[in-house]
Amino acid sequence: MMSKLKQSQSQKQRISPRQILTSKLLQINRLAIEQRIYQEMEKNPFLDSVEQEEEDVNPDEQENTEEFDIEDFFPNYDDSFPASSTQKSTDMFTFVPNEKTQADSLFEQLRDYNLDETMHQIAEQIVYNLDKNGYFVMHPEVIAGNISTDKHLVLRVLKIIQKLDPPGIAARDLKECLLIQAKRAEKPQVYDFIKEHFDNFANRRFESIYEQGITKEQIQQYSDVISHFNPRPGEDSTNPATNQVLPDLLLEISSQRNKITTLSDKIPNLQINPVYLNMMQSLKKMDPNSKSFLKEKFISATQFIQSLAERKQTIVRVAEAIIKKQKKFIETDGKTIEPLTMSEIANDIEMDLSTVSRAVNDKFIQTPFGVFELRAFFTTHKIHENSEATNAMVKEQIKILVDSENSSHPHTDEKISKLLSKKSLKVARRTVAKYREILGILPSRFRRKL
């Protein structure tokens, strides 16, 4: 039997180091990018800073840092390498960066579970909608609706993700986070204690616990175990740049149009050092070592400048799409946030979901109504001033206040309530305590540092 020769053409993507670099830079915040720029300037003489005035970034216009490109000096240069032929997305930011994010780590662990295509889509929706503390903040019904599947399948995938490291990841509140860790630690008595007495324990209502037959010694024993659990499994405690609130963007509101600009007053504007650029004209006359050094540094500097420009444009583009959707936020002076998912933004601006997730990761925007994390604009229900539901905007403001407080004199729930009131957010002290617990933030007496 004669076999017909078929010519199959496989579409192979070409991934360049610059694309990977752009992906890495996209997921870090303003403070971290500033630190990264100064590090690059120290080790690369081709990078030079120039003073700049803050300017609006038009996502449709590629920032032109210099009138040349790598190909001007190296016509045959190709910095790309083939991607896997099974790679589906053509979005450059979906490539895994060298430095793993928590999402990368979770997807790597999920490989052991052999998820089918639908379950993998659910997993993506869950992982990319974890907040910075590692909590799952969407309703399962929303994800089920997004990909036309059953709510119970979403919950099944959620339970799988909750089995991954770090322990407590993808919990829906602090209680579930601690229960997951107690189960993983094989502490059944602690598990039962948290399950039955969490509210009283968290609010230190010990008398109510004593009435249930639990002794003071038992409470102390359980407390010692719980103190070793992590209430914020998604927080990167190794990176100090993620623990400071510094707005990346500025929202200016006018009757003509709303304008979003990057806040980069302390971030150097880079260019190729003209002295070293002139050296490139004489490459042929140099010895091999000098030629190799200049080529490597020149390519690295050019890629870094281009990646910074792409990072800025992507963040602004995503932020503009968010504000365009959140018209009520502006109309009500920041008191209302409409239901919105990352998937909607990704579809509107034709970006991959993972790109949107990286673009909003740990990014804050200064508005006339206060500072907000970009993630706070994603919610599954309408949020308004008098809402009694779990309010993403209020939770974000509580997190900002706690992060910026004096650790020697941390804010009490009452003080946070008063500070929120000054931001036109009327939240009772008991509600502050509830949101604080959901966020995994300890009471003020436990946050105090001597």
Backbone torsions as a table, in degrees:
resi	resn	phi	psi	omega
1	MET	NA	124.1	-178.0
2	MET	-77.9	129.3	177.2
3	SER	-96.6	135.1	-178.2
4	LYS	-81.7	128.5	177.5
5	LEU	-78.8	123.4	178.8
6	LYS	-113.7	133.9	179.4
7	GLN	-94.2	111.4	-179.7
8	SER	-101.5	133.7	-179.7
9	GLN	-109.9	116.7	178.8
10	SER	-98.7	132.5	179.2
11	GLN	-83.6	111.7	-179.6
12	LYS	-111.0	125.4	178.3
13	GLN	-76.7	153.3	176.9
14	ARG	-110.7	115.2	-178.5
15	ILE	-101.3	125.6	-179.8
16	SER	-102.5	154.8	175.3
17	PRO	-57.2	-32.2	179.3
18	ARG	-66.5	-36.9	177.9
19	GLN	-65.4	-41.2	178.0
20	ILE	-65.4	-41.6	178.0
21	LEU	-61.2	-43.9	179.2
22	THR	-59.9	-41.1	178.9
23	SER	-62.5	-40.1	179.3
24	LYS	-66.7	-42.7	-178.3
25	LEU	-70.0	-30.5	-176.8
26	LEU	-63.7	-33.0	-171.8
27	GLN	-88.2	-1.8	179.5
28	ILE	-105.2	157.3	-173.1
29	ASN	-89.4	-174.7	-173.8
30	ARG	-60.6	-45.6	-179.1
31	LEU	-64.1	-42.7	-179.8
32	ALA	-66.6	-36.7	-179.6
33	ILE	-69.3	-35.5	176.9
34	GLU	-62.1	-45.0	178.8
35	GLN	-62.8	-40.7	-178.3
36	ARG	-65.3	-39.0	-179.9
37	ILE	-62.9	-45.9	-179.5
38	TYR	-65.6	-34.4	176.2
39	GLN	-63.7	-43.7	179.6
40	GLU	-65.5	-38.4	-179.8
41	MET	-65.9	-33.3	-179.8
42	GLU	-67.2	-35.3	-173.8
43	LYS	-102.0	-5.0	-178.7
44	ASN	-129.1	106.8	-177.9
45	PRO	-67.0	-14.9	178.6
46	PHE	-72.9	-20.1	-178.7
47	LEU	-86.9	129.3	-179.4
48	ASP	-135.6	145.2	-178.8
49	SER	-100.4	147.1	175.5
50	VAL	-131.4	146.4	178.6
51	GLU	-69.2	143.8	179.9
52	GLN	-141.3	154.7	170.8
53	GLU	-95.4	144.7	179.8
54	GLU	-62.9	136.8	-177.9
55	GLU	-139.8	156.9	178.1
56	ASP	-73.8	142.9	179.7
57	VAL	-103.8	121.7	176.0
58	ASN	-92.7	112.7	-176.7
59	PRO	-61.1	-19.4	-178.5
60	ASP	-84.3	-7.9	-179.0
61	GLU	-114.0	123.4	178.7
62	GLN	-72.2	127.8	-179.5
63	GLU	-66.1	127.7	-177.1
64	ASN	-102.7	100.7	-175.9
65	THR	-81.7	-31.5	179.1
66	GLU	-151.8	163.8	-179.0
67	GLU	-91.2	42.3	178.9
68	PHE	-156.5	168.8	176.3
69	ASP	-141.1	172.4	-178.4
70	ILE	-57.6	-39.0	-176.9
71	GLU	-64.1	-19.6	177.7
72	ASP	-62.6	-31.8	-177.9
73	PHE	-104.6	-26.0	-178.8
74	PHE	-130.7	83.1	-174.3
75	PRO	-56.8	-31.4	-176.7
76	ASN	-98.0	13.9	-175.7
77	TYR	-71.9	131.6	176.0
78	ASP	-138.4	108.6	-174.9
79	ASP	-96.2	10.4	-177.0
80	SER	-97.7	162.8	174.4
81	PHE	-142.3	154.2	-172.1
82	PRO	-64.8	138.5	171.7
83	ALA	-86.8	172.0	177.0
84	SER	-62.8	140.2	-179.4
85	SER	-68.9	-13.4	179.3
86	THR	-91.1	-2.4	179.6
87	GLN	-64.3	124.8	-176.0
88	LYS	-90.3	-46.8	-172.7
89	SER	-76.3	145.6	176.1
90	THR	-102.7	8.9	-179.9
91	ASP	-77.1	124.0	-174.7
92	MET	-62.0	-25.7	-175.2
93	PHE	-83.6	-3.1	-179.6
94	THR	-80.5	-9.4	180.0
95	PHE	-69.1	139.1	-175.9
96	VAL	-72.2	124.7	179.4
97	PRO	-74.6	164.4	-179.5
98	ASN	-63.5	-37.3	178.6
99	GLU	-90.2	117.4	-174.6
100	LYS	-71.0	136.9	170.5
101	THR	-90.3	171.6	177.1
102	GLN	-64.3	-35.6	177.6
103	ALA	-61.3	-42.9	178.2
104	ASP	-59.1	-43.6	-179.2
105	SER	-63.1	-42.2	-179.5
106	LEU	-65.7	-44.0	179.2
107	PHE	-64.3	-35.4	178.0
108	GLU	-63.3	-41.7	178.7
109	GLN	-68.8	-32.1	-178.4
110	LEU	-68.4	-17.1	178.5
111	ARG	-58.7	-28.1	-177.9
112	ASP	-73.6	-10.6	-174.7
113	TYR	-99.7	-3.1	176.6
114	ASN	48.7	54.8	-179.6
115	LEU	-70.3	143.8	173.9
116	ASP	-77.7	179.0	-173.2
117	GLU	-61.7	-42.5	-179.6
118	THR	-65.4	-43.7	-179.4
119	MET	-66.2	-34.1	177.5
120	HIS	-67.5	-38.9	176.6
121	GLN	-62.8	-40.7	177.4
122	ILE	-63.0	-44.1	-179.7
123	ALA	-59.7	-40.9	177.7
124	GLU	-60.7	-45.7	-179.6
125	GLN	-61.4	-39.6	-179.6
126	ILE	-69.4	-51.7	-174.7
127	VAL	-61.8	-43.5	-178.2
128	TYR	-77.4	-2.7	175.6
129	ASN	-115.4	20.6	169.2
130	LEU	-78.7	139.0	177.4
131	ASP	-79.9	-179.6	-173.4
132	LYS	-65.9	-17.6	176.8
133	ASN	-89.8	-2.9	178.5
134	GLY	92.3	9.8	-179.2
135	TYR	-90.4	146.7	177.6
136	PHE	-85.8	117.3	-169.0
137	VAL	-108.9	2.1	179.1
138	MET	-99.9	159.2	172.8
139	HIS	-84.3	136.5	179.6
140	PRO	-54.8	-32.4	-179.0
141	GLU	-62.3	-34.7	-178.8
142	VAL	-66.6	-45.1	178.7
143	ILE	-64.1	-41.1	178.9
144	ALA	-59.6	-40.2	178.8
145	GLY	-69.9	-35.4	-178.4
146	ASN	-61.6	-38.5	-176.1
147	ILE	-117.7	17.2	174.7
148	SER	53.9	59.4	178.0
149	THR	-136.7	-174.5	-175.6
150	ASP	-91.8	141.5	179.5
151	LYS	-57.4	-38.0	-177.6
152	HIS	-65.8	-30.8	176.5
153	LEU	-70.4	-36.5	176.5
154	VAL	-61.9	-45.2	179.2
155	LEU	-64.7	-34.3	177.9
156	ARG	-64.4	-43.7	178.2
157	VAL	-67.8	-37.9	177.4
158	LEU	-58.8	-42.6	178.8
159	LYS	-63.3	-35.0	177.4
160	ILE	-65.3	-46.2	-179.4
161	ILE	-63.9	-33.8	179.0
162	GLN	-68.5	-11.5	176.1
163	LYS	-86.5	-8.3	-175.3
164	LEU	-84.0	173.3	174.9
165	ASP	-94.7	146.5	2.0
166	PRO	-76.4	151.7	179.9
167	PRO	-57.3	135.0	179.7
168	GLY	98.8	-7.9	-178.2
169	ILE	-64.6	143.7	177.6
170	ALA	70.0	16.9	172.8
171	ALA	-69.0	155.5	-178.0
172	ARG	-94.1	-13.9	174.2
173	ASP	-161.5	176.9	-176.4
174	LEU	-62.4	-39.9	-179.1
175	LYS	-60.4	-48.3	179.6
176	GLU	-64.7	-35.8	178.7
177	CYS	-60.0	-45.6	-179.8
178	LEU	-70.7	-35.9	178.1
179	LEU	-63.1	-42.6	178.8
180	ILE	-60.2	-44.1	-177.6
181	GLN	-70.3	-34.7	177.4
182	ALA	-66.2	-39.1	178.7
183	LYS	-67.3	-42.3	179.4
184	ARG	-65.1	-33.6	-179.0
185	ALA	-81.5	-1.1	-178.7
186	GLU	55.9	52.9	177.5
187	LYS	-119.2	77.1	-174.2
188	PRO	-61.2	-35.7	-179.9
189	GLN	-68.3	-40.1	177.1
190	VAL	-65.9	-39.4	178.2
191	TYR	-58.9	-48.7	-179.9
192	ASP	-64.3	-37.9	179.7
193	PHE	-62.7	-46.1	179.1
194	ILE	-63.9	-43.2	-177.3
195	LYS	-62.0	-39.9	-174.2
196	GLU	-92.8	-27.9	-169.7
197	HIS	-127.4	19.0	-173.4
198	PHE	-58.0	-49.3	-176.2
199	ASP	-60.0	-46.4	179.9
200	ASN	-66.8	-38.8	-179.5
201	PHE	-68.0	-44.5	-178.3
202	ALA	-63.9	-31.1	-179.8
203	ASN	-100.2	10.3	175.6
204	ARG	56.2	38.3	174.2
205	ARG	-91.9	71.1	-172.3
206	PHE	-68.1	-31.4	-179.7
207	GLU	-59.6	-38.7	179.2
208	SER	-66.5	-30.9	178.8
209	ILE	-74.6	-39.3	177.9
210	TYR	-58.1	-37.4	-178.0
211	GLU	-64.7	-19.0	179.0
212	GLN	-91.5	7.2	175.8
213	GLY	91.2	12.3	178.1
214	ILE	-95.9	128.3	-177.1
215	THR	-84.0	165.4	178.6
216	LYS	-61.7	-38.7	-179.7
217	GLU	-66.0	-39.0	178.6
218	GLN	-65.8	-42.1	178.9
219	ILE	-60.5	-42.1	179.8
220	GLN	-65.0	-39.5	179.3
221	GLN	-64.0	-46.9	179.6
222	TYR	-65.9	-38.9	-179.6
223	SER	-61.7	-38.9	179.1
224	ASP	-62.0	-39.5	179.3
225	VAL	-69.4	-46.0	-177.9
226	ILE	-62.5	-32.7	-178.2
227	SER	-62.9	-18.7	178.9
228	HIS	-92.1	-2.8	176.4
229	PHE	-81.8	157.6	-179.1
230	ASN	-102.0	111.3	-179.4
231	PRO	-73.9	-12.4	179.6
232	ARG	-130.1	73.7	-175.0
233	PRO	-64.5	-17.6	-179.3
234	GLY	-93.4	-6.6	-175.9
235	GLU	-79.5	133.1	179.4
236	ASP	-89.8	90.5	-177.0
237	SER	-74.4	-10.2	-179.0
238	THR	-83.7	-12.7	-178.1
239	ASN	-113.2	102.1	-177.3
240	PRO	-62.8	-21.8	-178.4
241	ALA	-69.0	-19.0	-179.6
242	THR	-86.3	-6.9	-176.5
243	ASN	-101.3	6.1	179.4
244	GLN	-116.7	138.8	179.9
245	VAL	-93.6	111.5	178.9
246	LEU	-138.8	111.8	-175.6
247	PRO	-58.0	137.9	176.6
248	ASP	-93.1	-25.7	-172.9
249	LEU	-132.2	158.1	176.4
250	LEU	-125.5	128.2	176.1
251	LEU	-102.8	118.7	176.0
252	GLU	-111.5	126.9	-175.0
253	ILE	-105.1	130.8	176.1
254	SER	-144.3	167.7	-178.5
255	SER	-70.0	-27.0	-179.9
256	GLN	-75.0	-57.6	178.7
257	ARG	-162.0	155.9	176.5
258	ASN	-86.7	132.3	-173.4
259	LYS	-115.0	130.8	176.5
260	ILE	-115.6	124.8	178.0
261	THR	-126.1	159.0	177.3
262	THR	-86.0	140.7	176.1
263	LEU	-93.4	102.6	-173.2
264	SER	-134.0	36.4	-175.6
265	ASP	-62.7	-29.5	-179.2
266	LYS	-104.2	2.1	-179.0
267	ILE	-96.0	119.0	-178.2
268	PRO	-62.5	142.7	171.2
269	ASN	-89.8	121.6	-171.0
270	LEU	-96.4	150.0	171.3
271	GLN	-144.5	166.9	174.9
272	ILE	-77.0	129.0	-179.8
273	ASN	-58.0	120.4	-175.8
274	PRO	-61.8	-31.6	179.2
275	VAL	-64.0	-47.4	179.8
276	TYR	-72.5	-29.3	177.3
277	LEU	-63.9	-38.6	177.7
278	ASN	-63.5	-32.4	178.8
279	MET	-62.8	-28.9	-177.8
280	MET	-64.7	-22.4	179.7
281	GLN	-70.4	-17.5	-175.3
282	SER	-113.8	27.4	-176.6
283	LEU	-58.8	-39.3	-175.3
284	LYS	-63.6	-25.2	-176.8
285	LYS	-87.6	-6.1	-174.1
286	MET	-90.5	160.7	175.0
287	ASP	-73.4	159.6	-174.9
288	PRO	-55.5	-40.8	-178.1
289	ASN	-64.6	-45.2	179.5
290	SER	-64.9	-41.3	179.7
291	LYS	-62.1	-43.6	-179.6
292	SER	-64.7	-41.4	-179.6
293	PHE	-62.7	-48.2	-177.6
294	LEU	-65.7	-40.2	179.5
295	LYS	-62.2	-47.0	-178.4
296	GLU	-61.4	-46.4	-176.8
297	LYS	-70.3	-36.5	179.5
298	PHE	-65.4	-46.6	179.3
299	ILE	-62.6	-44.1	180.0
300	SER	-61.1	-43.7	-179.3
301	ALA	-65.5	-44.1	-179.2
302	THR	-62.9	-44.2	179.0
303	GLN	-63.9	-38.8	-178.7
304	PHE	-64.7	-44.5	179.1
305	ILE	-62.7	-43.9	-180.0
306	GLN	-65.7	-39.2	-179.8
307	SER	-66.2	-38.4	177.3
308	LEU	-62.1	-41.7	179.7
309	ALA	-64.2	-42.8	-179.9
310	GLU	-67.0	-38.0	177.4
311	ARG	-59.5	-49.0	-178.6
312	LYS	-60.2	-46.1	-177.9
313	GLN	-64.5	-39.2	-179.2
314	THR	-66.4	-45.2	-179.2
315	ILE	-62.7	-43.9	179.4
316	VAL	-64.6	-42.4	-179.5
317	ARG	-61.3	-43.2	178.3
318	VAL	-66.1	-44.0	-179.4
319	ALA	-62.8	-41.0	178.6
320	GLU	-62.5	-39.7	179.0
321	ALA	-65.7	-38.5	178.9
322	ILE	-64.1	-50.1	-177.7
323	ILE	-65.0	-34.5	177.3
324	LYS	-61.5	-37.5	179.0
325	LYS	-75.6	-32.8	-174.5
326	GLN	-95.3	59.7	-179.8
327	LYS	-64.5	-37.0	-179.0
328	LYS	-64.2	-28.4	178.2
329	PHE	-59.6	-42.1	180.0
330	ILE	-77.4	-42.0	-177.6
331	GLU	-64.0	-28.8	-178.3
332	THR	-106.5	21.5	179.1
333	ASP	55.6	43.1	174.4
334	GLY	81.0	12.0	-176.2
335	LYS	-95.4	-9.2	-176.6
336	THR	-131.2	133.4	173.8
337	ILE	-125.1	124.5	-179.3
338	GLU	-80.9	155.8	175.3
339	PRO	-56.7	132.5	-178.7
340	LEU	-158.7	138.3	177.3
341	THR	-118.4	159.4	176.9
342	MET	-63.0	-32.0	-179.9
343	SER	-61.3	-38.3	178.9
344	GLU	-62.9	-45.2	179.7
345	ILE	-64.8	-43.7	-180.0
346	ALA	-58.6	-41.9	179.5
347	ASN	-69.5	-40.2	-177.3
348	ASP	-62.5	-42.1	-176.1
349	ILE	-104.7	10.8	175.6
350	GLU	54.8	52.0	174.2
351	MET	-120.0	159.4	175.9
352	ASP	-72.5	148.7	179.4
353	LEU	-56.4	-38.6	-178.9
354	SER	-66.8	-30.7	178.2
355	THR	-67.5	-44.9	177.9
356	VAL	-61.7	-41.8	179.4
357	SER	-61.0	-43.4	178.3
358	ARG	-67.0	-37.8	-176.9
359	ALA	-66.1	-33.1	-179.1
360	VAL	-94.6	-7.6	-176.7
361	ASN	-61.3	116.7	175.9
362	ASP	58.1	28.5	178.5
363	LYS	-106.4	137.2	-178.7
364	PHE	-120.6	150.3	179.0
365	ILE	-124.6	130.6	176.4
366	GLN	-84.9	121.7	178.6
367	THR	-120.6	167.9	176.0
368	PRO	-63.1	-11.3	-176.6
369	PHE	-108.2	6.3	-179.7
370	GLY	127.1	-178.3	179.6
371	VAL	-95.5	131.7	-179.5
372	PHE	-130.6	142.1	171.4
373	GLU	-75.1	141.1	-178.8
374	LEU	-58.6	-32.2	179.3
375	ARG	-64.4	-23.4	-177.6
376	ALA	-66.3	-17.3	-179.7
377	PHE	-83.6	-3.6	176.6
378	PHE	-101.4	118.2	-179.2
379	THR	-151.4	156.5	-177.2
380	THR	-97.6	-1.6	178.8
381	HIS	-144.4	160.0	-178.6
382	LYS	-69.3	132.8	178.8
383	ILE	-112.5	127.3	176.9
384	HIS	-136.3	176.8	-170.6
385	GLU	-57.3	-39.5	-174.8
386	ASN	-102.5	16.8	-178.3
387	SER	-65.3	135.9	176.1
388	GLU	-100.1	-3.5	179.7
389	ALA	-75.3	169.9	176.4
390	THR	-59.3	113.4	-168.4
391	ASN	-104.3	108.3	-176.7
392	ALA	-62.7	-35.4	-178.6
393	MET	-67.6	-44.4	179.4
394	VAL	-65.7	-42.3	178.7
395	LYS	-59.8	-39.8	-179.7
396	GLU	-65.3	-40.0	179.1
397	GLN	-66.7	-37.1	176.1
398	ILE	-62.3	-43.7	179.5
399	LYS	-61.9	-41.8	180.0
400	ILE	-63.9	-43.2	-179.4
401	LEU	-63.8	-41.3	-179.6
402	VAL	-69.4	-40.2	-179.7
403	ASP	-63.9	-31.3	-175.8
404	SER	-100.4	4.3	-177.1
405	GLU	-75.2	162.3	173.8
406	ASN	-76.0	115.5	-175.1
407	SER	-64.2	-19.1	176.8
408	SER	-79.0	-25.0	179.2
409	HIS	-137.2	70.4	-176.9
410	PRO	-64.6	154.1	-178.7
411	HIS	-70.3	134.1	170.2
412	THR	-78.4	167.4	178.1
413	ASP	-60.5	-36.6	178.5
414	GLU	-63.9	-42.3	-179.7
415	LYS	-66.4	-41.3	178.3
416	ILE	-61.8	-40.3	178.5
417	SER	-59.4	-42.4	179.8
418	LYS	-68.9	-39.3	179.1
419	LEU	-66.5	-37.4	176.9
420	LEU	-66.4	-35.4	179.0
421	SER	-61.4	-36.0	177.7
422	LYS	-66.2	-21.0	177.1
423	LYS	-94.9	14.9	-179.6
424	SER	66.4	27.8	176.0
425	LEU	-115.8	103.3	-177.1
426	LYS	-86.2	105.2	-177.1
427	VAL	-131.1	124.9	-179.3
428	ALA	-68.6	157.2	-179.2
429	ARG	-58.2	-42.6	-179.2
430	ARG	-63.9	-35.1	178.0
431	THR	-69.4	-38.3	175.2
432	VAL	-58.9	-44.5	179.9
433	ALA	-61.5	-39.3	179.8
434	LYS	-65.4	-47.0	179.7
435	TYR	-65.6	-37.0	179.5
436	ARG	-61.7	-42.0	179.1
437	GLU	-65.5	-41.1	178.5
438	ILE	-61.0	-38.2	-179.5
439	LEU	-76.3	-8.8	-179.0
440	GLY	78.9	23.6	-179.9
441	ILE	-95.5	128.7	-179.0
442	LEU	-72.9	158.0	174.7
443	PRO	-58.7	160.8	-173.7
444	SER	-57.9	-36.2	-177.7
445	ARG	-65.6	-23.7	178.6
446	PHE	-92.8	-13.4	179.2
447	ARG	-90.5	-11.9	-176.4
448	ARG	-68.4	132.7	178.2
449	LYS	-117.3	131.7	-179.2
450	LEU	-76.3	NA	NA
